[in-house]
Amino acid sequence: MELKTEILKITAGGKRIAIIAEETASQLGVHSSDRIRIAHGDQQIIAIANIAAHFPQNHIGLYEETAETLKLKDGEAVDVQLAPLPESLRYVRDKMHGKRLREQDLKTIVKDVIERHLSDVEIAAFLTALEIHGLSLGESEALARAMVETGKTIDFGEAPILDKHSIGGIPGDKTSLLVVPIVAAAGFTIPKTSSRAVTSPAGTADRVETLCPVNLSVDEIKAVVRKTNACLVWGGALDLAPADDLFIQVEYPLGIDPLLLPSIMSKKKAIGATHIAIDIPTGSGAKIKNMTEAHALASDFVDLGTRLGLTIQCALTFGEQPLGYAVGPALEAKEALATLMGDGPVDLKEKAVTLAGMLFEMVGAENGRQKAEHILSSGKAEKKLKEIIEAQGGNPRIKPEEIPVGAAKAELTANEAGRVLWISTEDIAQIAKVAGAPKEKGAGVVLKAKLGDVVKKDAVMLEIYAERSSKLEAALELAKRLQPIVLSRKTGQMLLDRVPEKIAGEKSFTLER
């Protein structure tokens, strides 16, 4: 059926969506969310149909991304037909019933995700099925390979190509800002592509962006790596394993992460890494709660790495509290830069030299940790980070105190004296996000006490920074309510709280779904 195009001045985040009138849809035999094939000249795409009650008949409304793909102008004619269901839906349903999928099945799903043949609802069904039924090692390998093959790859030349990745889960983990310059200062190649924050107050790209640009092209990245042996860039615009980015968009609102292994490994394979140190923070405040889970996950990483031709070593690290004291993009960049300059928290230094030392030993160096400590203490790592900052277009002479943070500041004080018994990493992250992080780079939290520290009554336990006073007030109110830092009582009292606080007489129990 021939329809006249109306180019809508809106975007849909890459989704291919088309709007048609109810009568037009009826003539085509199309229902809402059905797929339609739109052809123009020798080009055609599959789009998801949205049906509007008051849209002009015999017209089709196209979002900007769809119009650009077909090189369409407003008012041009296109041929529109009902499209058949994609083959991958059968495999999605198979996984929903707990069946193990073959390599070709998973390749078909990934291909249809990339080509936007599956709606968000169908992708969500697939991801939920994976969350419930899990992935075999063979399925993880097939997914990782499919995600690499459907995107771009970068070749940095002669191996080894080193990399480091944290599975996340604790706020304040700015380790990459130390590990990358330490490894690069030793003469090894370490091109670090990172994500922006999805659920945390800061991703590596958010931190680095307070020091220099991170949105570089592939050619620009290669030039930076040739010059400095390293880079610290955002990977979202590079089209490396792009299916993973589309999966993440659906995973985030669902609060699930069933593709952890293939997601990480596909990105590392695409960037050309050969030796990778995987950081697995472990503890009650982290994604991985205990050592049994951590060892199982580490084993899976090593096995999957072997299948993909990658050398993997995992570090099971302490995850009971934030790393360092600063949480939030600019605050964390300040702390990382101060640490490279000889100051900074002990736990951040310890973790950085441990991971860098692991990478050195993975490629045959002896006394890797000692080598990393020397590079950090000698100032070579600081010099290397400044080279990277300059090569990426930033100011290499920047000092920690020159990194701007939120002008609005508040403090949370202790109601009583005691020793820090427990810190809720989840609450700390939530407070930082309410303050404006990561979107507002100067927002965040600075802890003034860590586990085991003795705190006096009325002493400051944490500082909150924000760029807007309204967000500061909201974050402070949340901090007072959550009380994320728990102190032990001098009396030895063990009760932390009561739930509910009071029992108000007899009341029938009702369970609502």
C-alpha positions as CSV (number, residue, x, y, z in Angstrom):
1,M,0.0,0.0,0.0
2,E,1.4,3.4,-0.9
3,L,1.4,6.0,1.9
4,K,2.7,9.6,2.0
5,T,5.4,10.3,4.7
6,E,5.2,12.8,7.5
7,I,8.6,13.3,9.1
8,L,8.0,13.8,12.8
9,K,10.4,16.1,14.5
10,I,11.1,13.7,17.3
11,T,13.5,10.8,18.0
12,A,12.9,7.5,19.7
13,G,16.4,6.6,20.9
14,G,17.1,4.5,17.8
15,K,13.8,2.6,17.8
16,R,12.1,2.3,14.4
17,I,8.6,3.4,15.0
18,A,5.9,4.3,12.5
19,I,2.5,5.9,13.1
20,I,-0.5,5.2,11.0
21,A,-4.2,6.0,11.2
22,E,-6.8,3.4,12.4
23,E,-8.4,3.0,9.0
24,T,-5.1,2.7,7.3
25,A,-4.1,0.0,9.7
26,S,-7.3,-1.8,9.1
27,Q,-6.7,-1.8,5.4
28,L,-3.2,-3.2,5.9
29,G,-4.4,-5.7,8.4
30,V,-2.0,-4.2,11.0
31,H,-2.6,-4.1,14.8
32,S,-0.7,-1.9,17.2
33,S,2.9,-3.2,17.8
34,D,2.8,-5.3,14.6
35,R,5.8,-5.0,12.3
36,I,5.5,-3.3,8.9
37,R,7.9,-3.3,6.0
38,I,8.6,0.2,4.7
39,A,10.2,0.4,1.3
40,H,11.6,3.4,-0.6
41,G,13.6,2.9,-3.8
42,D,16.0,0.1,-3.2
43,Q,15.9,0.5,0.6
44,Q,13.6,-1.1,3.1
45,I,13.3,-1.5,6.8
46,I,11.1,-3.1,9.4
47,A,9.4,-0.8,11.8
48,I,7.0,-1.2,14.8
49,A,3.5,0.2,14.0
50,N,1.8,2.6,16.4
51,I,-1.9,3.3,15.6
52,A,-3.2,6.8,16.3
53,A,-6.9,7.7,16.4
54,H,-6.6,11.2,14.8
55,F,-3.7,10.7,12.3
56,P,-4.3,11.5,8.6
57,Q,-5.4,8.5,6.5
58,N,-3.1,7.2,3.8
59,H,-0.1,8.9,5.6
60,I,2.6,7.4,7.7
61,G,4.4,9.3,10.5
62,L,8.1,8.4,10.8
63,Y,10.5,9.3,13.6
64,E,13.7,11.0,12.5
65,E,15.8,7.9,12.9
66,T,13.6,5.9,10.5
67,A,13.4,8.7,8.0
68,E,17.2,9.1,8.0
69,T,17.7,5.4,7.5
70,L,15.6,5.5,4.3
71,K,16.9,8.9,3.3
72,L,13.3,10.2,3.1
73,K,12.0,13.7,2.8
74,D,8.6,14.9,4.0
75,G,5.8,14.1,1.6
76,E,7.5,11.3,-0.3
77,A,5.7,8.1,-1.1
78,V,6.6,4.8,0.4
79,D,5.3,1.2,0.0
80,V,4.0,-0.2,3.3
81,Q,3.1,-3.9,3.9
82,L,2.5,-6.0,6.9
83,A,5.7,-7.9,7.8
84,P,5.9,-11.5,9.0
85,L,6.9,-12.2,12.5
86,P,10.7,-12.6,12.9
87,E,12.1,-16.1,13.2
88,S,13.8,-15.1,16.5
89,L,10.5,-14.9,18.3
90,R,10.3,-18.7,18.2
91,Y,13.6,-19.0,20.0
92,V,12.6,-16.4,22.5
93,R,9.5,-18.5,23.3
94,D,11.8,-21.6,23.5
95,K,13.9,-19.9,26.2
96,M,10.8,-18.8,28.0
97,H,10.0,-22.5,28.3
98,G,13.4,-23.3,29.7
99,K,14.9,-24.8,26.5
100,R,18.6,-24.5,25.8
101,L,19.3,-22.5,22.6
102,R,21.7,-23.4,19.9
103,E,24.4,-21.0,18.6
104,Q,22.4,-20.2,15.4
105,D,19.3,-19.5,17.5
106,L,21.1,-16.9,19.6
107,K,22.8,-15.4,16.5
108,T,19.3,-14.9,15.0
109,I,18.1,-13.2,18.2
110,V,21.0,-10.8,18.3
111,K,20.7,-10.0,14.6
112,D,17.0,-9.2,15.0
113,V,17.8,-7.0,18.1
114,I,20.4,-5.1,16.1
115,E,18.1,-4.6,13.1
116,R,15.3,-3.4,15.5
117,H,13.0,-6.3,14.4
118,L,12.1,-7.1,18.1
119,S,10.2,-4.7,20.3
120,D,11.2,-3.8,23.8
121,V,8.5,-6.1,25.1
122,E,9.9,-9.0,23.2
123,I,13.5,-8.2,24.3
124,A,12.2,-8.0,27.9
125,A,10.6,-11.4,27.5
126,F,14.0,-12.8,26.3
127,L,16.0,-11.2,29.1
128,T,13.5,-12.3,31.8
129,A,13.7,-15.8,30.5
130,L,17.4,-15.7,30.8
131,E,17.1,-14.3,34.3
132,I,14.8,-17.2,35.3
133,H,16.4,-20.1,33.5
134,G,20.0,-18.9,33.3
135,L,22.6,-19.3,30.5
136,S,24.8,-22.3,29.9
137,L,28.5,-21.6,29.2
138,G,27.9,-22.6,25.6
139,E,25.0,-20.1,25.4
140,S,27.1,-17.4,26.9
141,E,29.9,-18.0,24.4
142,A,27.4,-18.0,21.5
143,L,25.9,-14.7,22.7
144,A,29.3,-13.1,23.2
145,R,30.5,-14.1,19.7
146,A,27.2,-12.9,18.1
147,M,27.4,-9.6,19.8
148,V,31.0,-9.1,18.6
149,E,30.2,-10.2,15.0
150,T,27.3,-7.8,14.7
151,G,29.4,-4.7,15.7
152,K,32.7,-3.1,15.0
153,T,36.1,-4.3,16.3
154,I,39.3,-2.3,16.9
155,D,42.8,-3.7,16.1
156,F,45.6,-2.0,18.1
157,G,48.2,-4.2,16.6
158,E,50.7,-6.4,18.3
159,A,49.6,-8.3,21.5
160,P,49.4,-8.2,24.4
161,I,46.5,-5.8,24.8
162,L,45.7,-5.5,28.5
163,D,42.4,-4.5,30.0
164,K,40.7,-4.2,33.4
165,H,37.0,-4.4,34.2
166,S,34.9,-4.3,37.4
167,I,31.5,-5.9,37.5
168,G,30.5,-2.9,39.7
169,G,28.3,-2.9,42.7
170,I,30.0,-0.6,45.1
171,P,30.1,3.2,44.8
172,G,33.3,5.2,44.5
173,D,35.2,2.6,42.5
174,K,37.5,4.9,40.5
175,T,40.2,2.3,40.2
176,S,40.5,2.5,36.4
177,L,41.9,6.1,36.7
178,L,44.9,4.6,38.5
179,V,45.3,1.2,36.9
180,V,45.3,2.5,33.3
181,P,48.1,5.0,33.8
182,I,50.1,2.5,35.9
183,V,50.0,-0.2,33.2
184,A,50.6,2.3,30.4
185,A,53.6,3.8,32.2
186,A,55.1,0.3,32.2
187,G,55.0,0.3,28.4
188,F,52.0,-2.0,28.0
189,T,48.9,-1.1,25.8
190,I,45.7,-0.7,27.7
191,P,42.8,0.9,25.7
192,K,40.1,1.4,28.3
193,T,36.6,1.8,26.9
194,S,34.0,2.4,29.7
195,S,30.4,3.0,30.2
196,R,28.5,5.8,31.7
197,A,26.6,5.2,34.9
198,V,23.4,3.1,34.5
199,T,22.4,2.5,38.1
200,S,25.4,4.0,40.0
201,P,26.4,7.6,40.9
202,A,29.3,7.5,38.4
203,G,30.7,5.4,35.7
204,T,34.3,5.5,34.6
205,A,33.4,7.7,31.6
206,D,31.5,10.1,33.9
207,R,34.6,10.5,36.1
208,V,37.1,10.9,33.2
209,E,34.8,13.4,31.5
210,T,35.5,15.9,34.3
211,L,39.2,15.8,33.2
212,C,39.0,15.5,29.4
213,P,36.6,14.6,26.5
214,V,35.7,10.9,26.4
215,N,33.4,10.8,23.3
216,L,36.2,9.9,20.8
217,S,35.9,8.3,17.4
218,V,37.8,5.0,16.6
219,D,40.5,6.9,14.7
220,E,40.9,9.4,17.5
221,I,41.2,6.5,20.0
222,K,43.9,4.8,17.9
223,A,45.8,8.1,17.8
224,V,45.6,8.5,21.6
225,V,46.8,4.9,22.1
226,R,49.6,5.2,19.7
227,K,50.8,8.3,21.6
228,T,50.3,7.2,25.2
229,N,49.8,3.4,25.2
230,A,46.3,4.0,26.7
231,C,43.0,5.8,26.6
232,L,40.1,6.3,28.9
233,V,37.0,6.8,26.7
234,W,33.3,6.2,26.5
235,G,32.5,3.1,24.5
236,G,28.8,3.9,23.8
237,A,29.4,5.7,20.5
238,L,31.9,3.2,19.0
239,D,29.4,0.5,17.9
240,L,31.3,-2.2,19.8
241,A,29.0,-5.1,20.5
242,P,26.0,-2.7,20.0
243,A,23.4,-5.4,20.8
244,D,24.7,-5.3,24.4
245,D,23.8,-1.6,24.6
246,L,20.3,-2.3,23.4
247,F,19.9,-5.1,25.9
248,I,21.1,-2.8,28.7
249,Q,18.4,-0.3,27.8
250,V,15.8,-2.9,28.6
251,E,17.6,-4.5,31.6
252,Y,17.8,-1.2,33.5
253,P,14.1,-0.6,34.1
254,L,13.7,-4.3,34.9
255,G,16.5,-4.3,37.4
256,I,18.1,-7.5,36.1
257,D,21.5,-8.4,34.6
258,P,21.3,-11.9,33.1
259,L,23.9,-11.1,30.4
260,L,26.7,-10.1,32.8
261,L,29.3,-12.5,31.3
262,P,28.6,-12.2,27.6
263,S,28.1,-8.4,28.0
264,I,31.5,-7.8,29.5
265,M,33.4,-10.4,27.4
266,S,31.9,-9.2,24.1
267,K,33.1,-5.7,24.7
268,K,36.6,-6.9,25.6
269,K,36.8,-9.1,22.6
270,A,35.7,-6.3,20.3
271,I,38.3,-3.9,21.7
272,G,41.0,-6.5,20.9
273,A,42.0,-7.3,24.6
274,T,44.1,-10.4,25.1
275,H,44.7,-10.3,28.9
276,I,42.0,-9.0,31.3
277,A,41.8,-8.6,35.0
278,I,38.2,-8.9,36.3
279,D,37.4,-7.2,39.6
280,I,34.6,-8.9,41.5
281,P,33.7,-6.8,44.6
282,T,32.3,-9.2,47.2
283,G,30.3,-8.4,50.3
284,S,26.8,-7.6,51.7
285,G,26.9,-4.2,49.9
286,A,28.0,-5.5,46.5
287,K,26.3,-7.4,43.7
288,I,28.0,-10.6,44.7
289,K,27.2,-11.2,48.4
290,N,29.6,-14.0,49.4
291,M,32.8,-15.8,48.5
292,T,30.9,-18.9,47.2
293,E,29.1,-16.8,44.6
294,A,32.3,-14.9,43.8
295,H,34.3,-18.1,43.2
296,A,31.5,-19.5,41.0
297,L,31.4,-16.3,38.9
298,A,35.2,-16.1,38.6
299,S,35.3,-19.7,37.4
300,D,32.7,-18.8,34.7
301,F,34.7,-15.8,33.6
302,V,37.9,-17.8,33.2
303,D,36.1,-20.6,31.4
304,L,34.3,-18.2,29.0
305,G,37.6,-16.4,28.4
306,T,39.3,-19.6,27.4
307,R,36.5,-20.4,24.9
308,L,36.9,-16.9,23.4
309,G,40.7,-17.0,23.3
310,L,41.2,-14.5,26.2
311,T,43.4,-14.8,29.2
312,I,41.4,-14.0,32.3
313,Q,42.3,-13.6,36.0
314,C,39.7,-12.5,38.6
315,A,40.3,-10.5,41.7
316,L,37.8,-11.1,44.5
317,T,37.9,-7.7,46.3
318,F,36.4,-6.3,49.5
319,G,32.9,-4.9,48.8
320,E,31.5,-4.1,52.2
321,Q,31.8,-0.3,51.8
322,P,32.5,2.4,49.2
323,L,36.0,2.5,47.8
324,G,37.9,5.5,49.0
325,Y,35.8,8.4,50.4
326,A,34.4,10.2,47.4
327,V,31.3,9.2,45.5
328,G,30.2,11.2,42.4
329,P,32.0,12.0,39.1
330,A,34.0,15.2,40.0
331,L,34.6,14.2,43.6
332,E,36.0,10.8,42.5
333,A,38.2,12.4,39.8
334,K,39.6,14.7,42.5
335,E,40.4,11.7,44.8
336,A,41.9,9.7,42.0
337,L,44.2,12.5,40.8
338,A,45.2,13.2,44.4
339,T,46.1,9.5,44.9
340,L,48.3,9.6,41.8
341,M,50.0,12.6,43.2
342,G,51.0,10.8,46.4
343,D,48.0,11.4,48.6
344,G,44.7,9.6,48.7
345,P,43.0,6.7,50.6
346,V,44.9,3.5,51.4
347,D,42.1,1.2,50.1
348,L,42.1,2.9,46.7
349,K,45.9,2.6,46.4
350,E,45.8,-1.1,47.5
351,K,43.2,-2.1,45.0
352,A,44.9,-0.2,42.1
353,V,48.3,-1.7,42.6
354,T,46.8,-5.2,43.2
355,L,44.9,-5.1,39.9
356,A,47.8,-3.5,38.0
357,G,50.2,-6.1,39.5
358,M,47.9,-8.9,38.4
359,L,48.0,-7.6,34.8
360,F,51.8,-7.4,34.9
361,E,52.2,-11.0,36.1
362,M,49.6,-12.2,33.5
363,V,52.0,-11.1,30.8
364,G,55.1,-12.6,32.4
365,A,56.5,-9.8,34.7
366,E,57.8,-10.8,38.1
367,N,56.8,-9.1,41.3
368,G,53.9,-7.4,39.6
369,R,52.6,-5.7,42.7
370,Q,56.0,-4.3,43.6
371,K,56.4,-3.0,40.0
372,A,53.0,-1.3,40.2
373,E,53.8,0.3,43.6
374,H,57.0,1.7,42.2
375,I,55.3,3.2,39.2
376,L,52.7,4.8,41.4
377,S,55.0,6.2,44.1
378,S,57.6,7.4,41.6
379,G,55.1,9.8,39.9
380,K,55.3,7.9,36.6
381,A,51.6,7.0,36.7
382,E,50.7,10.6,37.4
383,K,52.7,11.8,34.4
384,K,51.1,9.1,32.2
385,L,47.6,10.1,33.2
386,K,48.4,13.8,32.3
387,E,49.7,12.6,28.9
388,I,46.4,10.7,28.4
389,I,44.3,13.8,29.4
390,E,46.3,16.0,27.0
391,A,46.0,13.5,24.1
392,Q,42.2,13.4,24.6
393,G,41.9,17.1,24.6
394,G,42.0,18.0,28.3
395,N,44.2,20.2,30.5
396,P,47.2,18.1,31.6
397,R,48.1,20.7,34.3
398,I,44.8,20.4,36.1
399,K,45.1,20.0,39.9
400,P,42.6,18.2,42.2
401,E,41.4,21.4,43.8
402,E,40.7,22.9,40.3
403,I,38.1,20.2,39.5
404,P,34.8,22.0,40.1
405,V,32.3,20.4,42.5
406,G,28.8,21.4,43.6
407,A,28.8,24.7,45.4
408,A,25.9,23.6,47.6
409,K,27.1,21.6,50.6
410,A,25.5,19.9,53.6
411,E,26.7,17.6,56.4
412,L,25.2,14.6,58.2
413,T,26.4,14.4,61.8
414,A,26.5,11.6,64.3
415,N,23.6,11.6,66.9
416,E,25.9,9.7,69.3
417,A,29.4,8.5,69.7
418,G,30.5,5.0,68.6
419,R,32.6,3.0,66.1
420,V,31.5,2.6,62.5
421,L,29.9,-0.9,62.4
422,W,28.3,-0.9,59.0
423,I,27.9,1.3,55.9
424,S,25.0,0.8,53.4
425,T,26.6,1.2,50.0
426,E,23.2,1.1,48.4
427,D,22.0,4.1,50.6
428,I,25.2,6.0,49.9
429,A,24.7,5.6,46.2
430,Q,21.0,6.6,46.5
431,I,21.9,9.8,48.4
432,A,24.6,10.7,45.8
433,K,22.0,10.2,42.9
434,V,19.4,12.3,44.7
435,A,22.0,15.0,45.0
436,G,22.3,15.0,41.2
437,A,25.0,12.5,40.3
438,P,26.0,11.4,37.7
439,K,24.2,13.8,35.4
440,E,25.4,16.8,37.4
441,K,29.1,16.1,37.6
442,G,29.8,18.1,40.7
443,A,27.2,16.3,42.8
444,G,27.9,13.4,45.2
445,V,29.0,12.4,48.7
446,V,32.2,12.4,50.6
447,L,32.5,10.0,53.5
448,K,34.2,11.3,56.7
449,A,34.2,7.9,58.4
450,K,34.7,4.3,57.2
451,L,34.4,0.9,58.8
452,G,36.1,0.7,62.2
453,D,36.6,4.4,62.6
454,V,35.7,6.0,66.0
455,V,33.2,8.8,65.7
456,K,32.4,11.4,68.3
457,K,28.9,12.7,69.0
458,D,28.0,15.5,66.6
459,A,31.0,14.7,64.4
460,V,30.5,14.9,60.6
461,M,30.0,11.4,59.1
462,L,29.4,12.5,55.5
463,E,29.3,15.6,53.3
464,I,26.8,16.0,50.5
465,Y,27.6,18.2,47.4
466,A,25.0,19.4,44.9
467,E,24.8,21.9,42.1
468,R,21.3,23.0,43.1
469,S,20.1,23.8,46.6
470,S,16.8,21.9,46.0
471,K,18.6,18.7,45.3
472,L,20.9,19.2,48.3
473,E,17.9,19.6,50.6
474,A,16.3,16.4,49.1
475,A,19.6,14.4,49.5
476,L,20.1,15.6,53.1
477,E,16.6,14.7,54.0
478,L,17.1,11.3,52.5
479,A,20.4,10.8,54.4
480,K,18.8,11.7,57.7
481,R,16.0,9.2,57.0
482,L,18.3,6.4,55.8
483,Q,21.2,6.9,58.3
484,P,23.6,5.0,56.0
485,I,26.4,4.8,58.5
486,V,25.6,2.7,61.5
487,L,27.6,3.1,64.7
488,S,28.1,0.5,67.5
489,R,26.9,1.7,70.9
490,K,29.3,2.0,73.8
491,T,26.8,0.0,75.9
492,G,27.2,-3.0,73.5
493,Q,23.6,-2.8,72.5
494,M,23.0,-5.0,69.4
495,L,19.6,-3.8,68.3
496,L,19.8,-1.6,65.2
497,D,16.1,-1.0,64.6
498,R,12.6,-2.5,64.9
499,V,10.3,-3.3,62.0
500,P,7.6,-2.2,62.3
501,E,8.5,0.3,65.1
502,K,5.2,-0.3,66.9
503,I,2.5,-3.0,66.9
504,A,-0.8,-1.3,66.9
505,G,-3.2,-3.9,68.4
506,E,-4.7,-6.8,66.5
507,K,-4.8,-6.4,62.7
508,S,-5.6,-9.0,60.0
509,F,-2.7,-9.8,57.6
510,T,-3.4,-8.9,54.0
511,L,-1.1,-9.9,51.1
512,E,-1.6,-7.8,48.0
513,R,-0.1,-8.6,44.6
